[in-house]
Amino acid sequence: MANYLRHKPGSRIPKGFKEKERLRKEYNISERELKRYAKETITSSENPRKDLFKKLETRLDNIVFRLGFVKDRENAARLIKSGHVTVNEIKRDDPFFHLQQRDVIEFAGNGHYSKQTKFSIVPPWLERKDRMGRVIRLPSLRDSEKRFNLERVIEYYALV
């Protein structure tokens, strides 16, 4: 039986567990990686919720997706691992690579990217021009679409 099921009914653990699983699925991230991000932000930050959001949003696979070059984060990771993406003119093959303000993302080679995906809306902290994208500023919680309760995720990892 899973650990989270042993807690009392109404406990915050199952709620945090469900939220964590939704977050993992959305960002296409492993349990190990998310746990590492959460533990880092809990121990070294005044505002863990904000820092966890920033860590998730500034991953290279997420930014390639947010810029509308691919339909989902899984395809973004595949494209990056294949070596078709450069950051500041350096080829990157790690989807977990974190970008900083003013970093430039470009596609190497021809035909490995989509012209803007149909429903993609580039967030205000990013900029896209044809085969190139740029991080104008780092994301903040104001840029969040409020789909997740990051507080519950942080509480979950603080308790486990």
N, C-alpha and C positions, 0 to 999 in steps of 0.2 A: 504494500500500500504506500502511496506517495506521502512524503513528509507533510505536505500542506493539508492533507485530509485528516491528520491526527489532531488538529487544533479544534478548539471549541467552535460550534456554529456561531456565526456573527463575528468571528475574529477577522482582523484586517488582513491576515495572511492570504486567505483564498482570494480576496478582492485584489490584493497586490499581485498575486500570482496570475490572475486572469489578465490584468492590465499589462503585466510584464510580457505575457505570451502574445498579446495583441501587438505590442511594441516590437517584439522580436520578429513577428511575421511581417509587419509593415516595413521595417528597415532591413529585412533579410540579414539578420545578425545572429550569430550563435549565442547560446546560453553563456558560454565561457567568456566571450568578448563583452557581452552586455554586463555580466557580473563584474568583470575587470573595470569597465567604465564607471559603473555605479560605485564600486568600492573606492576607486580613485577620487571620485567627486565627493563622496561622503567624508573621507579622511582629510582632504586637502582644500576644501572649499567652504566659503561662507554661505554660498547659495548653490547647493548641489543640484537642484532642479534646473537652474539656468545652465550650469556647466555640463550636465548630462545632455540637455537639449543641444548645446553647442557641439559637443563631441559627436553626437549622432548626425547632425546636419552638415558638419564640415568634412565628413568622410568623402573620399573621392567618388565612390560609387553613387552616393546620394546626390552629389552635385551634378554628376553626368546625367542622372535621372531628372533632377530639378530643372536643368537647363533644357530639357525636352529632346535630348539626343536619342534616347531610347524609351521604350514603353514601360519598363519596370526596372527595379534595382538589380534584379537577378541578371537581366541582359546587360546592364551597365557593368556589373562585376565581370561577366564573361568577356566583354569588350576590352576591359582594362587588363585582365589576365592575359589576353591575347597580344598585348603590347601595342594597341592602337591608340593609346592616349598619352599625351605628353603634358607635363606640368612645368611651366617656365622653361620650355624647350628641353626638358629631361624626360625620357621615356619612363613611365611608371607602370608597374604591373601588379601593384598591391592595392586592391579596392579599399583597404582600411586606412590608406594614407590620408592624413589630415591636412587640409588646406588652410592657408592663412589669408589675411586681407591682401589684396592686390595680386594674388596668384592667377596665372593665366592657364587655361585648359584648352588644348588643341587636339585635333584628331590627325594622326599620322596616316598616310596612305589615302586611297580613294574608296568611296562607297561603303565605308564601315560605320556610317552614322545615318540617322534619319534626318530629313529636313525637319523642322519642328513637329513633334507629335501633335496629333489633332487637338487634344484637350489640355496641353501643357501650358501653364501660366508661370512664367519665370518669376520667382520671388524678388522682392525689391532689393535684396542684398546681393543679387547676382545680375550679370549683364551678359547677353548673348548676341554675337554677330556671326552669322553663317556657321563656319566650322570651328569657331572659337568662343570661349566663355571666360568670364572674369569674376572673381570674388571682389565686389566693391567694398563690402564691409562684412564683419562677422555677424551671424544671425543672433537675434535676441528673442526672448520669450514673446515679445510683441509680434514677431513674425510667425509665431506658432499658429497652427490652424486649430489648436485646442482639441485635437482628436484623442489625446491621451492624458491621463491623470499622472503626470510624472512624479507627483508627491507620493502616490501609492507605490510606485515602482521603487523609489528611494527608500520608503519605509519597509518594503518587502526585503530589500537587500540589507538593510540595517538590522533586521530581525533574524535573518538566516545566516 
